[in-house]
Amino acid sequence: MPEKAPKAKAKPRANGNGVLGALPNTRPDRLGAPRHSAPKPRRGPAPQRIAKPRAVRSAAPELVSHRRTDPPPKPLGAPKGTELVTTAILATGELAQIGLTVGGQVLKRTISRIPRP
């Protein structure tokens, strides 16, 4: 069996305060520009500080309205003739397909419940 290595001894602390004792006594300097060199806000009445709209040049294009000028399309109405027959046949086919799918699942469940010898 290999020999065990000796256990490492704990390092002595810098002072009795533990982890907090290793930190500096003062806070670090600010990373950005000092705050005292920031521009001071102007003191004045509030309406003067609000941005006013600029004048439009005479050569600027006219503003375009976002409203539709075309009338809305007319409603299609109820289907007639061939379209009605085609829609009815398609709906019947889809219902028959759903019925066959559900019927097959019911039959499969019923057969799985039959006791086997």
N, CA, C and O atoms as a Tinker XYZ file with bonds, in Angstrom:
   468  protein
     1  N      0.825000   -1.165000    0.000000    73     2
     2  CA     0.000000    0.000000    0.000000    64     1     3
     3  C      0.882000    1.246000    0.000000    63     2     4     5
     4  O      1.869000    1.309000    0.734000    81     3
     5  N      0.526000    2.250000   -0.833000    73     3     6
     6  CA     1.372000    3.442000   -0.861000    64     5     7
     7  C      1.219000    4.241000    0.426000    63     6     8     9
     8  O      0.182000    4.219000    1.088000    81     7
     9  N      2.296000    4.947000    0.750000    73     7    10
    10  CA     2.273000    5.749000    1.966000    64     9    11
    11  C      1.426000    6.995000    1.764000    63    10    12    13
    12  O      1.373000    7.550000    0.666000    81    11
    13  N      0.782000    7.420000    2.802000    73    11    14
    14  CA    -0.064000    8.602000    2.717000    64    13    15
    15  C      0.800000    9.851000    2.789000    63    14    16    17
    16  O      1.766000    9.923000    3.549000    81    15
    17  N      0.423000   10.838000    1.972000    73    15    18
    18  CA     1.144000   12.102000    2.010000    64    17    19
    19  C      0.755000   12.869000    3.259000    63    18    20    21
    20  O     -0.375000   12.748000    3.733000    81    19
    21  N      1.673000   13.656000    3.801000    73    19    22
    22  CA     1.313000   14.409000    5.001000    64    21    23
    23  C      0.269000   15.470000    4.669000    63    22    24    25
    24  O      0.267000   16.037000    3.576000    81    23
    25  N     -0.614000   15.729000    5.624000    73    23    26
    26  CA    -1.668000   16.715000    5.418000    64    25    27
    27  C     -1.067000   18.105000    5.401000    63    26    28    29
    28  O     -0.116000   18.400000    6.126000    81    27
    29  N     -1.645000   18.964000    4.551000    73    27    30
    30  CA    -1.166000   20.338000    4.485000    64    29    31
    31  C     -1.648000   21.097000    5.710000    63    30    32    33
    32  O     -2.773000   20.914000    6.174000    81    31
    33  N     -0.772000   21.955000    6.222000    73    31    34
    34  CA    -1.134000   22.741000    7.392000    64    33    35
    35  C     -1.846000   24.008000    6.944000    63    34    36    37
    36  O     -1.592000   24.519000    5.853000    81    35
    37  N     -2.712000   24.500000    7.766000    73    35    38
    38  CA    -3.446000   25.730000    7.457000    64    37    39
    39  C     -2.483000   26.902000    7.467000    63    38    40    41
    40  O     -1.577000   26.967000    8.298000    81    39
    41  N     -2.685000   27.839000    6.528000    73    39    42
    42  CA    -1.833000   29.023000    6.456000    64    41    43
    43  C     -2.217000   29.990000    7.562000    63    42    44    45
    44  O     -3.393000   30.095000    7.910000    81    43
    45  N     -1.254000   30.688000    8.110000    73    43    46
    46  CA    -1.602000   31.668000    9.147000    64    45    47
    47  C     -2.342000   32.848000    8.535000    63    46    48    49
    48  O     -2.089000   33.216000    7.388000    81    47
    49  N     -3.243000   33.435000    9.287000    73    47    50
    50  CA    -4.035000   34.568000    8.807000    64    49    51
    51  C     -3.205000   35.841000    8.874000    63    50    52    53
    52  O     -2.285000   35.965000    9.683000    81    51
    53  N     -3.564000   36.810000    7.979000    73    51    54
    54  CA    -2.862000   38.085000    7.975000    64    53    55
    55  C     -3.089000   38.808000    9.288000    63    54    56    57
    56  O     -2.142000   39.331000    9.876000    81    55
    57  N     -4.306000   38.845000    9.751000    73    55    58
    58  CA    -4.625000   39.366000   11.077000    64    57    59
    59  C     -5.873000   38.642000   11.564000    63    58    60    61
    60  O     -6.377000   37.770000   10.856000    81    59
    61  N     -6.361000   38.950000   12.678000    73    59    62
    62  CA    -7.440000   38.205000   13.297000    64    61    63
    63  C     -8.808000   38.410000   12.682000    63    62    64    65
    64  O     -9.765000   37.789000   13.143000    81    63
    65  N     -8.959000   39.259000   11.651000    73    63    66
    66  CA   -10.277000   39.538000   11.090000    64    65    67
    67  C    -10.702000   38.540000   10.025000    63    66    68    69
    68  O    -11.829000   38.625000    9.537000    81    67
    69  N     -9.867000   37.622000    9.656000    73    67    70
    70  CA   -10.246000   36.615000    8.672000    64    69    71
    71  C    -10.247000   37.165000    7.254000    63    70    72    73
    72  O     -9.336000   37.893000    6.860000    81    71
    73  N    -11.267000   36.817000    6.495000    73    71    74
    74  CA   -11.352000   37.198000    5.081000    64    73    75
    75  C    -11.420000   38.715000    4.929000    63    74    76    77
    76  O    -10.794000   39.275000    4.029000    81    75
    77  N    -12.165000   39.378000    5.791000    73    75    78
    78  CA   -12.327000   40.825000    5.688000    64    77    79
    79  C    -11.056000   41.573000    6.048000    63    78    80    81
    80  O    -10.898000   42.736000    5.675000    81    79
    81  N    -10.157000   40.934000    6.758000    73    79    82
    82  CA    -8.918000   41.587000    7.131000    64    81    83
    83  C     -7.989000   41.796000    5.955000    63    82    84    85
    84  O     -7.132000   42.679000    6.006000    81    83
    85  N     -8.131000   41.002000    4.882000    73    83    86
    86  CA    -7.260000   41.129000    3.715000    64    85    87
    87  C     -7.707000   42.245000    2.787000    63    86    88    89
    88  O     -6.955000   42.614000    1.884000    81    87
    89  N     -8.909000   42.801000    2.973000    73    87    90
    90  CA    -9.407000   43.863000    2.098000    64    89    91
    91  C     -8.800000   45.204000    2.484000    63    90    92    93
    92  O     -8.455000   45.418000    3.646000    81    91
    93  N     -8.666000   46.126000    1.500000    73    91    94
    94  CA    -8.137000   47.450000    1.836000    64    93    95
    95  C     -9.141000   48.231000    2.689000    63    94    96    97
    96  O    -10.336000   47.936000    2.699000    81    95
    97  N     -8.628000   49.225000    3.397000    73    95    98
    98  CA    -9.479000   50.012000    4.289000    64    97    99
    99  C    -10.340000   51.011000    3.532000    63    98   100   101
   100  O    -11.384000   51.419000    4.040000    81    99
   101  N     -9.934000   51.417000    2.331000    73    99   102
   102  CA   -10.686000   52.405000    1.570000    64   101   103
   103  C    -11.278000   51.757000    0.335000    63   102   104   105
   104  O    -10.814000   50.710000   -0.117000    81   103
   105  N    -12.309000   52.391000   -0.205000    73   103   106
   106  CA   -12.934000   51.888000   -1.427000    64   105   107
   107  C    -12.058000   52.219000   -2.628000    63   106   108   109
   108  O    -11.334000   53.214000   -2.594000    81   107
   109  N    -12.100000   51.418000   -3.688000    73   107   110
   110  CA   -11.292000   51.721000   -4.878000    64   109   111
   111  C    -11.822000   52.951000   -5.598000    63   110   112   113
   112  O    -12.977000   53.340000   -5.423000    81   111
   113  N    -10.958000   53.560000   -6.412000    73   111   114
   114  CA   -11.358000   54.739000   -7.172000    64   113   115
   115  C    -12.400000   54.370000   -8.201000    63   114   116   117
   116  O    -12.511000   53.216000   -8.614000    81   115
   117  N    -13.167000   55.376000   -8.612000    73   115   118
   118  CA   -14.220000   55.198000   -9.604000    64   117   119
   119  C    -13.601000   54.871000  -10.961000    63   118   120   121
   120  O    -12.586000   55.457000  -11.336000    81   119
   121  N    -14.214000   53.928000  -11.707000    73   119   122
   122  CA   -13.687000   53.541000  -13.011000    64   121   123
   123  C    -13.933000   54.610000  -14.073000    63   122   124   125
   124  O    -13.067000   54.859000  -14.911000    81   123
   125  N    -15.088000   55.234000  -14.044000    73   123   126
   126  CA   -15.425000   56.244000  -15.046000    64   125   127
   127  C    -14.859000   57.601000  -14.676000    63   126   128   129
   128  O    -13.999000   57.710000  -13.802000    81   127
   129  N    -15.343000   58.625000  -15.342000    73   127   130
   130  CA   -14.909000   59.982000  -15.052000    64   129   131
   131  C    -15.404000   60.393000  -13.672000    63   130   132   133
   132  O    -16.475000   59.957000  -13.248000    81   131
   133  N    -14.653000   61.215000  -12.972000    73   131   134
   134  CA   -15.108000   61.660000  -11.658000    64   133   135
   135  C    -16.418000   62.433000  -11.761000    63   134   136   137
   136  O    -16.676000   63.108000  -12.758000    81   135
   137  N    -17.221000   62.329000  -10.745000    73   135   138
   138  CA   -18.527000   62.965000  -10.790000    64   137   139
   139  C    -18.439000   64.475000  -10.700000    63   138   140   141
   140  O    -19.302000   65.170000  -11.236000    81   139
   141  N    -17.433000   64.998000  -10.045000    73   139   142
   142  CA   -17.364000   66.445000   -9.882000    64   141   143
   143  C    -17.069000   67.148000  -11.192000    63   142   144   145
   144  O    -17.279000   68.357000  -11.289000    81   143
   145  N    -16.581000   66.421000  -12.225000    73   143   146
   146  CA   -16.310000   67.065000  -13.510000    64   145   147
   147  C    -17.498000   66.957000  -14.477000    63   146   148   149
   148  O    -17.412000   67.418000  -15.615000    81   147
   149  N    -18.589000   66.359000  -14.034000    73   147   150
   150  CA   -19.774000   66.239000  -14.886000    64   149   151
   151  C    -20.399000   67.622000  -15.087000    63   150   152   153
   152  O    -20.354000   68.457000  -14.184000    81   151
   153  N    -20.986000   67.871000  -16.272000    73   151   154
   154  CA   -21.601000   69.178000  -16.491000    64   153   155
   155  C    -22.801000   69.369000  -15.571000    63   154   156   157
   156  O    -23.595000   68.453000  -15.360000    81   155
   157  N    -22.913000   70.564000  -15.035000    73   155   158
   158  CA   -24.010000   70.859000  -14.125000    64   157   159
   159  C    -25.264000   71.189000  -14.924000    63   158   160   161
   160  O    -25.173000   71.849000  -15.959000    81   159
   161  N    -26.426000   70.749000  -14.470000    73   159   162
   162  CA   -27.662000   71.060000  -15.197000    64   161   163
   163  C    -27.957000   72.555000  -15.107000    63   162   164   165
   164  O    -27.705000   73.199000  -14.089000    81   163
   165  N    -28.489000   73.077000  -16.188000    73   163   166
   166  CA   -28.840000   74.498000  -16.220000    64   165   167
   167  C    -30.089000   74.733000  -15.398000    63   166   168   169
   168  O    -31.032000   73.942000  -15.422000    81   167
   169  N    -30.076000   75.802000  -14.693000    73   167   170
   170  CA   -31.247000   76.169000  -13.910000    64   169   171
   171  C    -32.069000   77.150000  -14.726000    63   170   172   173
   172  O    -31.602000   78.248000  -15.031000    81   171
   173  N    -33.261000   76.775000  -15.074000    73   171   174
   174  CA   -34.117000   77.652000  -15.846000    64   173   175
   175  C    -35.529000   77.132000  -15.815000    63   174   176   177
   176  O    -35.765000   76.015000  -15.355000    81   175
   177  N    -36.465000   77.905000  -16.289000    73   175   178
   178  CA   -37.851000   77.434000  -16.296000    64   177   179
   179  C    -38.001000   76.220000  -17.213000    63   178   180   181
   180  O    -37.308000   76.099000  -18.223000    81   179
   181  N    -38.906000   75.336000  -16.846000    73   179   182
   182  CA   -39.110000   74.088000  -17.572000    64   181   183
   183  C    -39.509000   74.293000  -19.037000    63   182   184   185
   184  O    -39.036000   73.527000  -19.876000    81   183
   185  N    -40.342000   75.268000  -19.404000    73   183   186
   186  CA   -40.743000   75.378000  -20.822000    64   185   187
   187  C    -39.582000   75.695000  -21.756000    63   186   188   189
   188  O    -39.643000   75.367000  -22.941000    81   187
   189  N    -38.548000   76.315000  -21.258000    73   187   190
   190  CA   -37.423000   76.647000  -22.136000    64   189   191
   191  C    -36.613000   75.401000  -22.465000    63   190   192   193
   192  O    -35.969000   75.352000  -23.513000    81   191
   193  N    -36.629000   74.405000  -21.607000    73   191   194
   194  CA   -35.831000   73.207000  -21.846000    64   193   195
   195  C    -36.521000   72.211000  -22.764000    63   194   196   197
   196  O    -35.867000   71.291000  -23.254000    81   195
   197  N    -37.806000   72.358000  -23.015000    73   195   198
   198  CA   -38.531000   71.429000  -23.882000    64   197   199
   199  C    -38.142000   71.702000  -25.333000    63   198   200   201
   200  O    -38.118000   72.850000  -25.778000    81   199
   201  N    -37.837000   70.621000  -26.066000    73   199   202
   202  CA   -37.443000   70.767000  -27.464000    64   201   203
   203  C    -38.647000   71.183000  -28.295000    63   202   204   205
   204  O    -39.730000   70.613000  -28.161000    81   203
   205  N    -38.457000   72.155000  -29.133000    73   203   206
   206  CA   -39.537000   72.639000  -29.993000    64   205   207
   207  C    -39.369000   72.030000  -31.377000    63   206   208   209
   208  O    -38.246000   71.742000  -31.788000    81   207
   209  N    -40.469000   71.827000  -32.104000    73   207   210
   210  CA   -40.350000   71.269000  -33.442000    64   209   211
   211  C    -39.647000   72.251000  -34.377000    63   210   212   213
   212  O    -39.791000   73.467000  -34.254000    81   211
   213  N    -38.883000   71.690000  -35.311000    73   211   214
   214  CA   -38.172000   72.530000  -36.268000    64   213   215
   215  C    -39.095000   72.896000  -37.431000    63   214   216   217
   216  O    -40.063000   72.192000  -37.721000    81   215
   217  N    -38.781000   73.984000  -38.074000    73   215   218
   218  CA   -39.565000   74.426000  -39.221000    64   217   219
   219  C    -39.273000   73.520000  -40.419000    63   218   220   221
   220  O    -38.166000   73.002000  -40.563000    81   219
   221  N    -40.273000   73.338000  -41.268000    73   219   222
   222  CA   -40.130000   72.490000  -42.448000    64   221   223
   223  C    -39.749000   73.380000  -43.630000    63   222   224   225
   224  O    -40.290000   74.471000  -43.809000    81   223
   225  N    -38.813000   72.889000  -44.423000    73   223   226
   226  CA   -38.409000   73.659000  -45.601000    64   225   227
   227  C    -39.517000   73.634000  -46.648000    63   226   228   229
   228  O    -40.332000   72.712000  -46.681000    81   227
   229  N    -39.536000   74.638000  -47.488000    73   227   230
   230  CA   -40.569000   74.715000  -48.520000    64   229   231
   231  C    -40.380000   73.634000  -49.580000    63   230   232   233
   232  O    -41.340000   73.274000  -50.261000    81   231
   233  N    -39.164000   73.107000  -49.737000    73   231   234
   234  CA   -38.902000   72.077000  -50.744000    64   233   235
   235  C    -39.215000   70.676000  -50.241000    63   234   236   237
   236  O    -39.091000   69.710000  -50.994000    81   235
   237  N    -39.617000   70.549000  -48.983000    73   235   238
   238  CA   -39.909000   69.230000  -48.430000    64   237   239
   239  C    -41.176000   68.662000  -49.072000    63   238   240   241
   240  O    -42.100000   69.416000  -49.377000    81   239
   241  N    -41.233000   67.329000  -49.283000    73   239   242
   242  CA   -42.434000   66.731000  -49.884000    64   241   243
   243  C    -43.619000   66.835000  -48.926000    63   242   244   245
   244  O    -43.450000   66.947000  -47.712000    81   243
   245  N    -44.807000   66.795000  -49.492000    73   243   246
   246  CA   -46.029000   66.879000  -48.698000    64   245   247
   247  C    -46.179000   65.620000  -47.851000    63   246   248   249
   248  O    -45.731000   64.541000  -48.239000    81   247
   249  N    -46.804000   65.767000  -46.708000    73   247   250
   250  CA   -47.067000   64.615000  -45.854000    64   249   251
   251  C    -48.121000   63.724000  -46.500000    63   250   252   253
   252  O    -49.091000   64.213000  -47.080000    81   251
   253  N    -47.922000   62.412000  -46.393000    73   251   254
   254  CA   -48.831000   61.456000  -47.004000    64   253   255
   255  C    -49.760000   60.911000  -45.923000    63   254   256   257
   256  O    -49.312000   60.531000  -44.841000    81   255
   257  N    -51.038000   60.878000  -46.220000    73   255   258
   258  CA   -52.006000   60.335000  -45.287000    64   257   259
   259  C    -51.924000   58.821000  -45.308000    63   258   260   261
   260  O    -51.726000   58.220000  -46.364000    81   259
   261  N    -52.074000   58.208000  -44.158000    73   259   262
   262  CA   -52.019000   56.751000  -44.064000    64   261   263
   263  C    -53.391000   56.107000  -44.231000    63   262   264   265
   264  O    -53.512000   54.891000  -44.085000    81   263
   265  N    -54.395000   56.864000  -44.525000    73   263   266
   266  CA   -55.743000   56.316000  -44.706000    64   265   267
   267  C    -55.864000   55.699000  -46.089000    63   266   268   269
   268  O    -55.252000   56.162000  -47.052000    81   267
   269  N    -56.668000   54.641000  -46.169000    73   267   270
   270  CA   -56.909000   54.001000  -47.460000    64   269   271
   271  C    -57.886000   54.846000  -48.261000    63   270   272   273
   272  O    -58.889000   55.331000  -47.736000    81   271
   273  N    -57.585000   55.011000  -49.509000    73   271   274
   274  CA   -58.498000   55.753000  -50.375000    64   273   275
   275  C    -59.434000   54.807000  -51.110000    63   274   276   277
   276  O    -60.484000   55.229000  -51.595000    81   275
   277  N    -59.060000   53.500000  -51.201000    73   275   278
   278  CA   -59.907000   52.530000  -51.888000    64   277   279
   279  C    -61.023000   52.085000  -50.950000    63   278   280   281
   280  O    -60.803000   51.943000  -49.747000    81   279
   281  N    -62.217000   51.864000  -51.489000    73   279   282
   282  CA   -63.300000   51.357000  -50.633000    64   281   283
   283  C    -63.015000   49.903000  -50.255000    63   282   284   285
   284  O    -62.306000   49.212000  -50.987000    81   283
   285  N    -63.543000   49.430000  -49.147000    73   283   286
   286  CA   -63.304000   48.044000  -48.754000    64   285   287
   287  C    -63.945000   47.089000  -49.767000    63   286   288   289
   288  O    -64.941000   47.438000  -50.401000    81   287
   289  N    -63.381000   45.893000  -49.920000    73   287   290
   290  CA   -63.945000   44.947000  -50.895000    64   289   291
   291  C    -65.339000   44.494000  -50.480000    63   290   292   293
   292  O    -65.665000   44.452000  -49.294000    81   291
   293  N    -66.144000   44.160000  -51.458000    73   291   294
   294  CA   -67.515000   43.705000  -51.199000    64   293   295
   295  C    -67.486000   42.293000  -50.628000    63   294   296   297
   296  O    -66.617000   41.506000  -51.002000    81   295
   297  N    -68.407000   41.949000  -49.734000    73   295   298
   298  CA   -68.443000   40.594000  -49.199000    64   297   299
   299  C    -68.774000   39.591000  -50.307000    63   298   300   301
   300  O    -69.495000   39.901000  -51.256000    81   299
   301  N    -68.227000   38.381000  -50.157000    73   299   302
   302  CA   -68.399000   37.362000  -51.186000    64   301   303
   303  C    -69.811000   36.790000  -51.210000    63   302   304   305
   304  O    -70.314000   36.447000  -52.280000    81   303
   305  N    -70.444000   36.683000  -50.084000    73   303   306
   306  CA   -71.787000   36.112000  -50.037000    64   305   307
   307  C    -71.741000   34.601000  -49.891000    63   306   308   309
   308  O    -70.668000   34.015000  -49.743000    81   307
   309  N    -72.915000   33.971000  -49.931000    73   307   310
   310  CA   -73.019000   32.524000  -49.769000    64   309   311
   311  C    -72.592000   31.812000  -51.047000    63   310   312   313
   312  O    -72.794000   32.334000  -52.143000    81   311
   313  N    -71.991000   30.596000  -50.915000    73   311   314
   314  CA   -71.618000   29.848000  -52.114000    64   313   315
   315  C    -72.856000   29.376000  -52.875000    63   314   316   317
   316  O    -73.896000   29.096000  -52.278000    81   315
   317  N    -72.731000   29.294000  -54.189000    73   315   318
   318  CA   -73.856000   28.890000  -55.040000    64   317   319
   319  C    -73.394000   27.845000  -56.044000    63   318   320   321
   320  O    -72.225000   27.810000  -56.428000    81   319
   321  N    -74.324000   26.994000  -56.465000    73   319   322
   322  CA   -74.089000   26.056000  -57.559000    64   321   323
   323  C    -72.982000   25.060000  -57.291000    63   322   324   325
   324  O    -73.001000   24.345000  -56.289000    81   323
   325  N    -72.008000   25.020000  -58.205000    73   323   326
   326  CA   -70.922000   24.036000  -58.181000    64   325   327
   327  C    -70.080000   24.174000  -56.915000    63   326   328   329
   328  O    -69.651000   23.177000  -56.333000    81   327
   329  N    -69.848000   25.408000  -56.498000    73   327   330
   330  CA   -69.034000   25.632000  -55.307000    64   329   331
   331  C    -69.697000   25.028000  -54.071000    63   330   332   333
   332  O    -69.017000   24.463000  -53.215000    81   331
   333  N    -71.001000   25.142000  -53.978000    73   331   334
   334  CA   -71.736000   24.592000  -52.836000    64   333   335
   335  C    -71.652000   23.065000  -52.822000    63   334   336   337
   336  O    -71.432000   22.462000  -51.772000    81   335
   337  N    -71.829000   22.442000  -53.992000    73   335   338
   338  CA   -71.767000   20.975000  -54.084000    64   337   339
   339  C    -70.369000   20.483000  -53.745000    63   338   340   341
   340  O    -70.216000   19.499000  -53.021000    81   339
   341  N    -69.342000   21.160000  -54.264000    73   339   342
   342  CA   -67.956000   20.752000  -54.009000    64   341   343
   343  C    -67.637000   20.848000  -52.519000    63   342   344   345
   344  O    -67.008000   19.948000  -51.962000    81   343
   345  N    -68.057000   21.916000  -51.881000    73   343   346
   346  CA   -67.814000   22.090000  -50.454000    64   345   347
   347  C    -68.517000   21.017000  -49.643000    63   346   348   349
   348  O    -67.944000   20.495000  -48.686000    81   347
   349  N    -69.749000   20.677000  -50.004000    73   347   350
   350  CA   -70.495000   19.640000  -49.293000    64   349   351
   351  C    -69.809000   18.285000  -49.425000    63   350   352   353
   352  O    -69.727000   17.538000  -48.450000    81   351
   353  N    -69.313000   17.958000  -50.617000    73   351   354
   354  CA   -68.638000   16.668000  -50.837000    64   353   355
   355  C    -67.349000   16.609000  -50.018000    63   354   356   357
   356  O    -67.058000   15.587000  -49.397000    81   355
   357  N    -66.578000   17.691000  -50.010000    73   355   358
   358  CA   -65.328000   17.716000  -49.238000    64   357   359
   359  C    -65.599000   17.572000  -47.739000    63   358   360   361
   360  O    -64.881000   16.849000  -47.047000    81   359
   361  N    -66.626000   18.253000  -47.236000    73   359   362
   362  CA   -66.973000   18.160000  -45.818000    64   361   363
   363  C    -67.407000   16.746000  -45.452000    63   362   364   365
   364  O    -67.047000   16.243000  -44.388000    81   363
   365  N    -68.186000   16.097000  -46.335000    73   363   366
   366  CA   -68.616000   14.724000  -46.079000    64   365   367
   367  C    -67.428000   13.782000  -46.050000    63   366   368   369
   368  O    -67.367000   12.888000  -45.207000    81   367
   369  N    -66.487000   13.970000  -46.957000    73   367   370
   370  CA   -65.288000   13.131000  -46.985000    64   369   371
   371  C    -64.453000   13.290000  -45.728000    63   370   372   373
   372  O    -63.954000   12.304000  -45.187000    81   371
   373  N    -64.294000   14.522000  -45.255000    73   371   374
   374  CA   -63.518000   14.757000  -44.038000    64   373   375
   375  C    -64.203000   14.124000  -42.825000    63   374   376   377
   376  O    -63.534000   13.529000  -41.981000    81   375
   377  N    -65.529000   14.247000  -42.731000    73   375   378
   378  CA   -66.256000   13.621000  -41.625000    64   377   379
   379  C    -66.137000   12.095000  -41.669000    63   378   380   381
   380  O    -66.004000   11.451000  -40.628000    81   379
   381  N    -66.186000   11.520000  -42.867000    73   379   382
   382  CA   -66.042000   10.066000  -42.993000    64   381   383
   383  C    -64.650000    9.629000  -42.554000    63   382   384   385
   384  O    -64.498000    8.594000  -41.905000    81   383
   385  N    -63.633000   10.412000  -42.905000    73   383   386
   386  CA   -62.261000   10.083000  -42.511000    64   385   387
   387  C    -62.112000   10.142000  -40.988000    63   386   388   389
   388  O    -61.475000    9.270000  -40.397000    81   387
   389  N    -62.689000   11.152000  -40.356000    73   387   390
   390  CA   -62.640000   11.259000  -38.895000    64   389   391
   391  C    -63.364000   10.074000  -38.265000    63   390   392   393
   392  O    -62.881000    9.500000  -37.289000    81   391
   393  N    -64.528000    9.703000  -38.821000    73   391   394
   394  CA   -65.287000    8.566000  -38.292000    64   393   395
   395  C    -64.513000    7.267000  -38.393000    63   394   396   397
   396  O    -64.536000    6.460000  -37.463000    81   395
   397  N    -63.829000    7.051000  -39.504000    73   395   398
   398  CA   -63.044000    5.826000  -39.660000    64   397   399
   399  C    -61.878000    5.801000  -38.676000    63   398   400   401
   400  O    -61.565000    4.751000  -38.116000    81   399
   401  N    -61.240000    6.935000  -38.464000    73   399   402
   402  CA   -60.109000    6.985000  -37.535000    64   401   403
   403  C    -60.571000    6.679000  -36.113000    63   402   404   405
   404  O    -59.964000    5.855000  -35.428000    81   403
   405  N    -61.629000    7.331000  -35.668000    73   403   406
   406  CA   -62.129000    7.116000  -34.313000    64   405   407
   407  C    -62.666000    5.694000  -34.180000    63   406   408   409
   408  O    -62.434000    5.043000  -33.162000    81   407
   409  N    -63.381000    5.203000  -35.193000    73   407   410
   410  CA   -63.897000    3.832000  -35.157000    64   409   411
   411  C    -62.778000    2.814000  -35.060000    63   410   412   413
   412  O    -62.901000    1.831000  -34.328000    81   411
   413  N    -61.693000    3.029000  -35.780000    73   411   414
   414  CA   -60.546000    2.116000  -35.710000    64   413   415
   415  C    -59.917000    2.108000  -34.327000    63   414   416   417
   416  O    -59.515000    1.054000  -33.834000    81   415
   417  N    -59.829000    3.274000  -33.697000    73   415   418
   418  CA   -59.255000    3.342000  -32.344000    64   417   419
   419  C    -60.155000    2.628000  -31.344000    63   418   420   421
   420  O    -59.656000    1.925000  -30.465000    81   419
   421  N    -61.470000    2.792000  -31.457000    73   419   422
   422  CA   -62.411000    2.118000  -30.555000    64   421   423
   423  C    -62.324000    0.614000  -30.737000    63   422   424   425
   424  O    -62.311000   -0.133000  -29.758000    81   423
   425  N    -62.264000    0.165000  -31.983000    73   423   426
   426  CA   -62.153000   -1.272000  -32.255000    64   425   427
   427  C    -60.858000   -1.832000  -31.680000    63   426   428   429
   428  O    -60.855000   -2.927000  -31.116000    81   427
   429  N    -59.767000   -1.102000  -31.815000    73   427   430
   430  CA   -58.479000   -1.551000  -31.296000    64   429   431
   431  C    -58.520000   -1.673000  -29.771000    63   430   432   433
   432  O    -58.007000   -2.647000  -29.219000    81   431
   433  N    -59.130000   -0.688000  -29.076000    73   431   434
   434  CA   -59.243000   -0.750000  -27.618000    64   433   435
   435  C    -60.116000   -1.922000  -27.182000    63   434   436   437
   436  O    -59.813000   -2.610000  -26.206000    81   435
   437  N    -61.214000   -2.140000  -27.926000    73   435   438
   438  CA   -62.117000   -3.236000  -27.586000    64   437   439
   439  C    -61.416000   -4.582000  -27.716000    63   438   440   441
   440  O    -61.561000   -5.439000  -26.845000    81   439
   441  N    -60.669000   -4.778000  -28.777000    73   439   442
   442  CA   -59.967000   -6.040000  -28.996000    64   441   443
   443  C    -58.893000   -6.243000  -27.932000    63   442   444   445
   444  O    -58.658000   -7.369000  -27.495000    81   443
   445  N    -58.227000   -5.139000  -27.506000    73   443   446
   446  CA   -57.171000   -5.292000  -26.502000    64   445   447
   447  C    -57.757000   -5.664000  -25.127000    63   446   448   449
   448  O    -57.011000   -6.145000  -24.274000    81   447
   449  N    -59.057000   -5.461000  -24.881000    73   447   450
   450  CA   -59.674000   -5.783000  -23.599000    64   449   451
   451  C    -60.149000   -7.239000  -23.528000    63   450   452   453
   452  O    -60.446000   -7.745000  -22.445000    81   451
   453  N    -60.218000   -7.887000  -24.647000    73   451   454
   454  CA   -60.694000   -9.281000  -24.663000    64   453   455
   455  C    -59.660000  -10.141000  -23.925000    63   454   456   457
   456  O    -58.473000  -10.097000  -24.248000    81   455
   457  N    -60.106000  -10.918000  -22.941000    73   455   458
   458  CA   -59.147000  -11.771000  -22.222000    64   457   459
   459  C    -58.591000  -12.856000  -23.125000    63   458   460   461
   460  O    -59.303000  -13.422000  -23.954000    81   459
   461  N    -57.330000  -13.129000  -22.954000    73   459   462
   462  CA   -56.662000  -14.161000  -23.776000    64   461   463
   463  C    -56.484000  -15.432000  -22.943000    63   462   464   465
   464  O    -56.254000  -15.369000  -21.735000    81   463
   465  N    -56.597000  -16.607000  -23.618000    73   463   466
   466  CA   -56.492000  -17.881000  -22.865000    64   465   467
   467  C    -55.086000  -18.194000  -22.427000    63   466   468
   468  O    -54.852000  -19.222000  -21.791000    81   467
